[in-house]
Amino acid sequence: MHDLPDYLWPAKGKYGLRDYEKVFQAQNGNDIYDLRGIDRSSGCVVIVRPDQHIASILPLTAHEELSKFFDVFMIEQT
């Protein structure tokens, strides 16, 4: 685990401590693309809430679905 890149094991808080419960790595034998039904060649958009919950996973071409997702709670700025 200590060999993971920083972006997979983020430091947090005032002192930049590493939280062992916040290590992001797929389990061996589980292919995240297959588990989530993501096409490897075209990719996806992952919407992650501030609490690290994955709110939605959409294809890159899902412009309307992405807009509808944010229209529910975002306020238009003038």
C-alpha positions as CSV (number, residue, x, y, z in Angstrom):
1,M,0.0,0.0,0.0
2,H,2.8,2.4,0.7
3,D,3.9,2.1,-2.9
4,L,0.6,3.5,-4.2
5,P,0.7,6.9,-6.0
6,D,-0.4,9.9,-3.9
7,Y,-3.6,10.3,-5.9
8,L,-4.8,6.8,-4.8
9,W,-3.9,7.4,-1.1
10,P,-4.7,11.1,-0.4
11,A,-3.3,13.0,2.5
12,K,-5.9,14.9,4.4
13,G,-6.4,17.4,7.2
14,K,-4.1,20.0,8.7
15,Y,-1.2,17.7,9.1
16,G,-1.5,15.8,5.8
17,L,-2.0,12.4,7.4
18,R,-2.7,9.3,5.4
19,D,-6.0,7.6,6.3
20,Y,-5.8,3.8,5.8
21,E,-9.6,3.7,5.3
22,K,-9.2,6.1,2.3
23,V,-7.0,4.0,0.1
24,F,-8.5,3.7,-3.4
25,Q,-7.6,0.4,-5.2
26,A,-9.6,-2.2,-7.0
27,Q,-9.7,-5.7,-5.6
28,N,-7.7,-8.4,-7.4
29,G,-9.9,-10.2,-9.9
30,N,-12.5,-7.5,-10.1
31,D,-12.4,-5.5,-13.3
32,I,-14.0,-2.1,-12.6
33,Y,-14.9,-1.6,-16.2
34,D,-16.8,-5.0,-16.3
35,L,-18.4,-4.4,-12.9
36,R,-19.8,-1.0,-13.9
37,G,-20.5,-1.8,-17.6
38,I,-18.1,0.8,-18.9
39,D,-16.8,0.6,-22.4
40,R,-12.9,0.8,-22.2
41,S,-12.6,2.4,-25.6
42,S,-15.0,5.3,-25.0
43,G,-14.6,5.9,-21.2
44,C,-17.1,7.5,-18.8
45,V,-17.9,10.4,-16.5
46,V,-18.0,9.6,-12.8
47,I,-19.9,12.0,-10.6
48,V,-18.5,11.9,-7.0
49,R,-20.2,13.7,-4.2
50,P,-18.1,15.6,-1.6
51,D,-18.5,12.7,0.8
52,Q,-16.8,10.4,-1.7
53,H,-20.1,8.6,-2.7
54,I,-20.3,7.8,-6.4
55,A,-23.5,9.5,-7.4
56,S,-23.6,8.4,-11.0
57,I,-21.6,6.8,-13.8
58,L,-22.4,7.9,-17.3
59,P,-21.0,7.4,-20.8
60,L,-19.2,10.4,-22.2
61,T,-22.0,11.0,-24.7
62,A,-24.7,11.3,-22.0
63,H,-24.9,15.1,-22.1
64,E,-28.6,15.2,-21.4
65,E,-28.5,12.8,-18.5
66,L,-25.6,14.8,-17.0
67,S,-27.5,18.0,-17.3
68,K,-30.6,16.5,-15.7
69,F,-28.5,15.2,-12.8
70,F,-27.2,18.7,-11.9
71,D,-30.5,20.5,-12.8
72,V,-32.1,18.9,-9.7
73,F,-30.0,20.9,-7.2
74,M,-27.8,23.4,-9.0
75,I,-29.0,27.0,-9.2
76,E,-28.6,29.0,-12.4
77,Q,-26.3,31.9,-12.0
78,T,-27.1,35.3,-13.6
